[in-house]
Amino acid sequence: MEISGLVNAEYVLAYMPMKYELDILPTVEILKARGVKVVFPLCIENGGLRLFVPAEKNGFRPGAYGISEPDPETAEEITADRLSAILLPAIGFDREGRRLGQGGGYYDRLLARTDCLKIAVGFDCQLVDNVPTEETDERVDIVVVPGETIVI
């Protein structure tokens, strides 16, 4: 999928930003206005993620790590193979598509089981020369910071 196809996607995984992460909620609203179903992760045991399209009203609840998560009682659950794209945060990333997450491997496990467009987003200061990786770390297709978009 080309980056321009993001707005024509059926399902896009987003995230609820923590105070030190880039706030993508304006982008979420644009995607919704264009008919995209925006999906949010729910952390589960063993470092996994369940994926939900939250209900429009009262669709979130306090979750793991102080992050708002979709309420599974009112949300539509989907599988990773239905995702067209993933917008994901990072502590740091480089021009080769390597990203440094929080260390739990939640996103890496998800990225390993989907072939959708993978877009890391963050601040300019998070773009570094080289991110150290491990065998289980998954790369992204695109890195987007306010000052630049890097297609890998």
PLY file of the C-alpha trace (Angstrom):
ply
format ascii 1.0
element vertex 152
property float x
property float y
property float z
element edge 151
property int vertex1
property int vertex2
end_header
0.00 0.00 0.00
1.28 3.45 -0.86
1.30 6.09 1.86
-1.38 7.99 -0.06
-3.56 4.90 0.34
-3.67 5.40 4.10
-6.78 7.55 3.89
-8.48 4.89 1.73
-7.71 2.13 4.21
-10.49 0.17 5.87
-8.79 -0.38 9.27
-5.85 1.60 10.68
-4.32 0.84 14.07
-3.57 3.97 16.08
-2.54 4.55 19.67
-3.61 6.73 22.57
-0.61 9.02 23.11
1.22 9.16 26.38
2.42 12.61 27.46
5.84 12.16 25.83
4.54 10.70 22.53
3.41 12.56 19.44
-0.33 13.24 19.67
-1.87 11.58 16.63
-5.48 12.15 17.70
-5.98 14.94 15.09
-4.91 12.41 12.44
-7.32 9.87 13.93
-10.18 12.34 13.52
-9.22 13.00 9.87
-9.15 9.26 9.17
-12.54 8.76 10.82
-14.02 11.64 8.82
-12.88 9.86 5.66
-14.60 6.64 6.68
-11.57 4.75 8.00
-12.25 2.50 10.98
-9.63 3.41 13.56
-8.46 0.54 15.75
-6.76 0.77 19.15
-4.74 -1.86 21.01
-5.60 -3.50 24.31
-2.61 -4.96 26.19
-3.06 -8.53 27.36
-0.98 -11.02 29.33
2.19 -12.41 27.81
2.92 -9.19 25.91
0.15 -9.48 23.38
-2.30 -7.01 21.91
-5.97 -7.39 21.11
-7.33 -4.98 18.52
-10.60 -3.07 18.85
-12.61 -0.41 17.07
-13.99 1.47 20.08
-17.59 2.57 20.36
-17.98 6.28 19.62
-19.33 7.12 23.09
-17.56 5.93 26.23
-15.38 3.69 24.10
-12.30 3.81 26.34
-11.37 2.85 29.88
-8.18 3.22 31.95
-5.77 0.49 30.96
-2.31 -0.93 31.44
0.53 1.53 32.00
-1.94 4.39 32.48
-2.93 4.34 28.81
-6.58 4.59 27.78
-7.67 1.37 26.11
-10.78 0.43 24.18
-13.53 -1.08 26.29
-13.91 -4.65 24.98
-17.50 -4.73 26.25
-18.59 -2.08 23.73
-15.97 -2.34 20.97
-15.68 -4.40 17.79
-12.69 -6.76 17.90
-10.75 -7.37 14.71
-7.80 -9.56 13.75
-4.40 -8.27 12.66
-4.85 -9.54 9.11
-7.61 -6.95 8.57
-5.29 -4.00 9.23
-4.33 -1.81 6.27
-1.83 0.23 8.27
-0.36 0.69 11.74
0.62 4.03 13.25
2.97 3.31 16.10
4.99 5.28 18.60
8.62 4.76 19.52
11.26 6.09 21.83
13.57 6.40 18.84
13.90 5.36 15.22
16.34 5.66 12.34
16.34 6.04 8.55
16.55 2.26 8.05
13.17 1.65 9.68
14.54 0.39 12.97
12.59 1.49 16.04
13.17 1.39 19.74
9.97 0.78 21.67
9.26 0.58 25.37
10.93 -2.81 25.68
7.85 -5.01 26.11
7.78 -6.27 22.52
4.00 -5.71 22.20
4.23 -4.00 18.83
7.04 -6.23 17.55
4.89 -9.32 18.06
2.02 -7.63 16.23
4.22 -6.35 13.39
5.61 -9.85 12.85
2.15 -11.22 12.07
0.92 -8.64 9.59
2.11 -7.40 6.23
0.26 -4.08 6.34
1.87 -0.65 6.03
3.88 0.09 9.20
4.38 3.78 10.04
6.42 4.98 13.03
5.57 8.50 14.15
7.28 10.80 16.59
9.15 14.02 17.16
12.17 15.22 15.14
14.44 14.66 18.16
13.54 10.94 18.16
15.12 10.39 14.74
18.66 9.16 15.40
21.53 7.82 13.31
21.28 4.22 14.45
18.88 2.27 16.65
20.29 -0.91 18.21
18.10 -3.91 17.48
17.61 -7.48 18.56
16.56 -10.47 16.49
12.88 -10.03 17.45
12.72 -6.33 16.55
10.56 -5.56 13.51
11.24 -2.71 11.10
8.73 -0.18 9.83
8.07 0.94 6.25
7.84 4.67 6.91
9.08 7.05 9.60
7.18 10.31 10.02
8.38 13.23 12.12
7.13 16.83 11.85
10.15 17.82 9.77
10.41 14.81 7.46
8.81 11.67 6.06
11.20 8.81 5.32
10.02 5.96 3.10
12.22 2.93 3.69
0 1
1 2
2 3
3 4
4 5
5 6
6 7
7 8
8 9
9 10
10 11
11 12
12 13
13 14
14 15
15 16
16 17
17 18
18 19
19 20
20 21
21 22
22 23
23 24
24 25
25 26
26 27
27 28
28 29
29 30
30 31
31 32
32 33
33 34
34 35
35 36
36 37
37 38
38 39
39 40
40 41
41 42
42 43
43 44
44 45
45 46
46 47
47 48
48 49
49 50
50 51
51 52
52 53
53 54
54 55
55 56
56 57
57 58
58 59
59 60
60 61
61 62
62 63
63 64
64 65
65 66
66 67
67 68
68 69
69 70
70 71
71 72
72 73
73 74
74 75
75 76
76 77
77 78
78 79
79 80
80 81
81 82
82 83
83 84
84 85
85 86
86 87
87 88
88 89
89 90
90 91
91 92
92 93
93 94
94 95
95 96
96 97
97 98
98 99
99 100
100 101
101 102
102 103
103 104
104 105
105 106
106 107
107 108
108 109
109 110
110 111
111 112
112 113
113 114
114 115
115 116
116 117
117 118
118 119
119 120
120 121
121 122
122 123
123 124
124 125
125 126
126 127
127 128
128 129
129 130
130 131
131 132
132 133
133 134
134 135
135 136
136 137
137 138
138 139
139 140
140 141
141 142
142 143
143 144
144 145
145 146
146 147
147 148
148 149
149 150
150 151
